[in-house]
């Protein structure tokens, strides 16, 4: 079994407590910004990157927090002061919040939809890596725990009193499962850079692939089912796939059809020039 005895609290300054969760999450955000800016430049997009990223940070936080509040609604109804805070963010709510913020930004600034999709492709490269790194924070913090697994050789056990996980209880290391899946998605998306056309397809593929793995891992989580025996995050996973998978297929088919028409037109033009 894997024993986690690390103190989730990195340091304190007076009454301010700084946890490793916040530090590592901050590193993940910075890394994603760096990768997104690099990929956007490679795709020929040089404007709106940082302002859009700021909007998405805010939207992602609001979405992640709202999803978490809805999940534990009874607690927040009884403790409304806890609504504003960082102790509890839902990953899938964050993704939906980021998408909503990006669409609002596009509307407000009158950005071309194709430009937004290109930036989405750039962000899709760094997103799974950033989410994987964020799961290191979850592992140290003791949140997002798995189900009781006393006979699992690689079960995880928390022993530090500052951990938010139940102490001395062997559980599925779902945080590590999420981390590994994030790294796998990152490796796949990295290999597919520049191979998915038109713009937006890489982002749609990344969303669907990530949601598929997340859906499976959630069965090993202790989250309470909310619909048809599924957890809240699994319902969001299905919604993501239901929206972006058909959209991905439609865009790929249209592009392939347009490419074929352009190729036939080019061949006809060449034949006509030969006859002349």
C-alpha positions as MATLAB code, in Angstrom:
seq = 'XXXXXXXXXXXXXXXXXXXXXXXXXXXXXXXXXXXXXXXXXXXXXXXXXXXXXXXXXXXXXXXXXXXXXXXXXXXXXXXXXXXXXXXXXXXXXXXXXXXXXXXXXXXXXXXXXXXXXXXXXXXXXXXXXXXXXXXXXXXXXXXXXXXXXXXXXXXXXXXXXXXXXXXXXXXXXXXXXXXXXXXXXXXXXXXXXXXXXXXXXXXXXXXXXXXXXXXXXXXXXXXXXXXXXXXXXXXXXXXXXXXXXXXXXXXXXXXXXXXXXXXXXXXXXXXXXXXX';
ca = [
       0.000    0.000    0.000;
       1.018    3.595   -0.640;
       1.114    5.737    2.488;
       0.702    9.509    2.156;
       2.045   11.273    5.234;
       2.833   14.645    3.633;
       1.368   17.683    5.373;
      -1.081   19.270    2.878;
      -0.284   22.647    4.466;
       2.856   24.048    2.821;
       3.277   26.952    5.265;
       1.398   29.519    7.298;
       1.776   33.284    7.525;
      -0.035   34.449   10.637;
      -3.616   33.309   10.204;
      -3.120   32.615    6.488;
      -2.744   28.938    5.623;
      -1.195   28.075    2.276;
      -1.761   24.514    1.124;
       0.180   22.612   -1.506;
      -3.124   22.376   -3.386;
      -3.065   26.092   -4.229;
       0.648   26.173   -5.058;
       0.512   23.206   -7.439;
      -2.729   24.401   -9.033;
      -1.037   27.747   -9.700;
       1.917   25.993  -11.345;
      -0.500   24.010  -13.535;
      -2.254   27.201  -14.689;
       1.049   28.913  -15.544;
       2.251   25.861  -17.462;
      -0.963   25.737  -19.463;
      -0.643   29.430  -20.317;
       2.917   28.928  -21.555;
       1.972   25.931  -23.720;
      -1.156   27.665  -25.047;
       0.787   30.793  -26.034;
       3.472   28.677  -27.718;
       0.956   26.604  -29.667;
      -1.125   29.639  -30.631;
       1.977   31.282  -32.083;
       2.694   28.106  -34.055;
      -0.859   28.225  -35.419;
      -0.470   31.863  -36.407;
      -2.679   33.345  -33.675;
      -0.942   36.236  -31.924;
      -3.729   38.353  -30.396;
      -6.223   37.928  -27.539;
      -4.304   35.013  -26.004;
      -3.658   36.509  -22.565;
      -6.920   38.425  -22.211;
      -8.929   35.370  -23.266;
      -6.914   33.205  -20.876;
      -7.789   35.560  -18.006;
     -11.481   35.317  -18.892;
     -11.204   31.531  -18.971;
      -9.477   31.458  -15.577;
     -12.395   33.381  -14.085;
     -14.995   31.319  -15.952;
     -13.254   28.085  -15.016;
     -13.254   29.010  -11.333;
     -16.937   29.989  -11.382;
     -17.902   26.789  -13.220;
     -15.778   24.582  -10.969;
     -17.108   26.207   -7.822;
     -20.746   26.099   -8.935;
     -20.509   22.413   -9.823;
     -18.976   21.662   -6.424;
     -21.626   23.717   -4.594;
     -24.418   21.903   -6.447;
     -22.833   18.560   -5.536;
     -22.725   19.446   -1.799;
     -25.747   21.740   -1.809;
     -26.997   20.861    1.683;
     -23.683   21.892    3.258;
     -23.586   25.247    1.471;
     -27.247   25.898    2.198;
     -26.455   25.556    5.880;
     -23.122   27.405    5.572;
     -23.546   30.153    2.933;
     -20.273   31.811    3.990;
     -18.414   28.811    2.542;
     -19.705   29.474   -0.980;
     -16.817   31.806   -1.803;
     -13.539   29.926   -1.532;
     -11.111   27.528   -3.157;
     -11.677   24.496   -0.926;
     -13.619   22.443   -3.439;
     -13.482   22.763   -7.214;
     -15.111   20.350   -9.683;
     -12.960   19.538  -12.715;
     -15.785   19.074  -15.212;
     -17.541   22.213  -14.041;
     -14.281   24.031  -14.684;
     -14.165   22.792  -18.295;
     -17.737   23.928  -18.922;
     -16.999   27.280  -17.251;
     -13.957   27.790  -19.482;
     -15.990   27.054  -22.624;
     -18.763   29.435  -21.540;
     -16.250   32.203  -20.765;
     -14.549   31.752  -24.141;
     -17.869   32.046  -25.983;
     -18.819   35.173  -24.026;
     -15.410   36.703  -24.755;
     -15.850   35.948  -28.449;
     -19.236   37.669  -28.451;
     -18.065   40.723  -26.485;
     -14.902   41.300  -28.538;
     -16.452   40.168  -31.835;
     -13.687   37.662  -32.316;
     -14.032   35.365  -35.321;
     -15.262   31.917  -34.362;
     -12.455   30.308  -36.379;
      -9.904   32.256  -34.321;
     -11.499   31.056  -31.095;
     -11.375   27.472  -32.361;
      -7.685   27.854  -33.223;
      -6.966   29.114  -29.707;
      -9.003   26.155  -28.424;
      -6.711   23.791  -30.318;
      -3.705   25.516  -28.761;
      -5.192   25.258  -25.264;
      -6.114   21.599  -25.808;
      -2.425   20.690  -25.990;
      -1.649   21.946  -22.493;
      -4.997   21.289  -20.809;
      -4.597   17.551  -20.047;
      -1.050   18.085  -18.758;
      -2.200   20.922  -16.492;
      -5.073   18.816  -15.160;
      -2.674   15.922  -14.555;
      -0.353   18.171  -12.549;
      -3.332   19.478  -10.593;
      -4.049   15.884   -9.541;
      -0.711   15.894   -7.703;
      -2.298   18.566   -5.529;
      -5.344   16.318   -5.010;
      -3.079   13.426   -4.025;
      -1.297   15.475   -1.368;
      -4.477   17.168   -0.186;
      -6.422   13.926    0.213;
      -9.455   15.079   -1.770;
     -11.152   13.233   -4.657;
     -10.715    9.958   -2.790;
     -11.640    6.530   -4.092;
     -13.746    3.765   -2.630;
     -12.656    1.493    0.202;
     -10.161   -1.081   -1.137;
      -8.619   -3.122    1.709;
      -7.238   -5.865   -0.572;
      -5.823   -3.609   -3.299;
      -1.992   -3.863   -3.386;
      -1.644   -0.272   -4.595;
      -4.303    1.199   -2.295;
      -3.562    4.632   -0.843;
      -3.643    5.409    2.897;
      -3.535    8.872    4.452;
      -1.975    9.377    7.869;
      -1.429   13.125    8.293;
      -4.101   14.841   10.430;
      -4.285   17.847    8.071;
      -5.409   15.613    5.221;
      -9.029   15.961    4.112;
      -9.226   12.210    3.442;
     -10.295    9.620    6.022;
      -7.176    8.603    7.959;
      -5.695    5.091    7.939;
      -8.277    3.825    5.451;
      -7.061    1.983    2.309;
      -8.736    3.425   -0.777;
      -8.471    3.358   -4.545;
      -5.874    6.011   -5.542;
      -8.307    7.690   -7.918;
      -6.273   10.893   -7.844;
      -3.383    8.959   -9.386;
      -5.729    7.300  -11.899;
      -6.847   10.771  -12.987;
      -3.220   11.906  -13.154;
      -2.192    8.987  -15.364;
      -5.189    9.466  -17.657;
      -4.314   13.137  -18.025;
      -0.765   12.208  -19.074;
      -2.098    9.680  -21.599;
      -4.458   12.246  -23.137;
      -1.616   14.779  -23.241;
       0.633   12.302  -25.090;
      -2.103   11.498  -27.639;
      -3.034   15.137  -28.256;
       0.638   16.118  -28.537;
       1.158   13.528  -31.271;
      -1.924   14.761  -33.142;
      -0.895   18.428  -33.229;
      -1.240   19.775  -36.742;
      -2.928   16.604  -37.998;
      -6.527   17.445  -37.085;
      -8.244   19.835  -39.483;
     -10.142   22.121  -39.612;
      -9.605   24.320  -36.562;
     -11.367   23.226  -33.399;
     -11.191   19.503  -34.125;
      -8.195   18.896  -31.872;
      -9.957   20.633  -28.980;
     -13.188   18.676  -29.551;
     -11.247   15.410  -29.698;
      -9.365   16.287  -26.506;
     -12.597   17.069  -24.637;
     -14.207   13.781  -25.709;
     -11.158   11.624  -24.977;
     -10.609   13.195  -21.576;
     -14.301   12.874  -20.632;
     -14.380    9.190  -21.652;
     -11.575    8.278  -19.259;
     -12.932   10.492  -16.497;
     -16.323    8.782  -16.826;
     -14.783    5.369  -16.137;
     -12.593    6.474  -13.234;
     -15.555    8.092  -11.485;
     -17.075    4.671  -10.787;
     -14.266    4.191   -8.267;
     -14.939    7.520   -6.537;
     -17.023    7.996   -3.402;
     -19.229   10.667   -5.008;
     -22.960   10.227   -4.442;
     -24.988    9.219   -7.550;
     -27.382   11.924   -8.740;
     -28.973   10.541  -11.932;
     -29.453    6.968  -13.229;
     -26.825    5.765  -10.776;
     -24.263    8.172  -12.205;
     -22.228   10.770  -10.359;
     -22.651   14.449  -11.154;
     -19.303   14.553  -12.968;
     -20.288   11.540  -15.077;
     -23.453   13.314  -16.208;
     -21.277   16.268  -17.238;
     -18.896   13.861  -19.022;
     -21.810   12.493  -21.047;
     -22.950   16.028  -21.856;
     -19.463   16.943  -23.095;
     -19.304   13.879  -25.354;
     -22.885   14.373  -26.559;
     -22.067   17.921  -27.679;
     -18.525   17.677  -28.991;
     -18.380   14.212  -30.575;
     -21.126   14.886  -33.166;
     -19.645   18.347  -33.751;
     -16.224   16.795  -34.331;
     -17.614   14.247  -36.806;
     -19.586   16.907  -38.711;
     -16.573   19.234  -39.009;
     -14.276   16.413  -40.151;
     -16.768   15.246  -42.785;
     -17.407   18.771  -44.075;
     -13.693   19.472  -44.313;
     -13.072   16.187  -46.085;
     -15.901   16.945  -48.521;
     -14.617   20.485  -49.166;
     -11.108   19.153  -49.636;
     -12.376   16.601  -52.150;
     -14.335   19.264  -54.061;
     -11.266   21.519  -54.152;
      -9.117   18.636  -55.393;
     -11.589   17.776  -58.172;
     -11.818   21.431  -59.172;
      -8.043   21.650  -59.300;
      -7.820   18.531  -61.484;
     -10.493   19.925  -63.828;
      -8.598   23.217  -64.088;
      -5.375   21.406  -64.933;
      -7.114   19.328  -67.629;
      -8.626   22.479  -69.110;
      -5.214   24.187  -69.234;
      -3.734   21.159  -71.020;
      -6.502   21.245  -73.630;
      -5.936   24.936  -74.223;
];
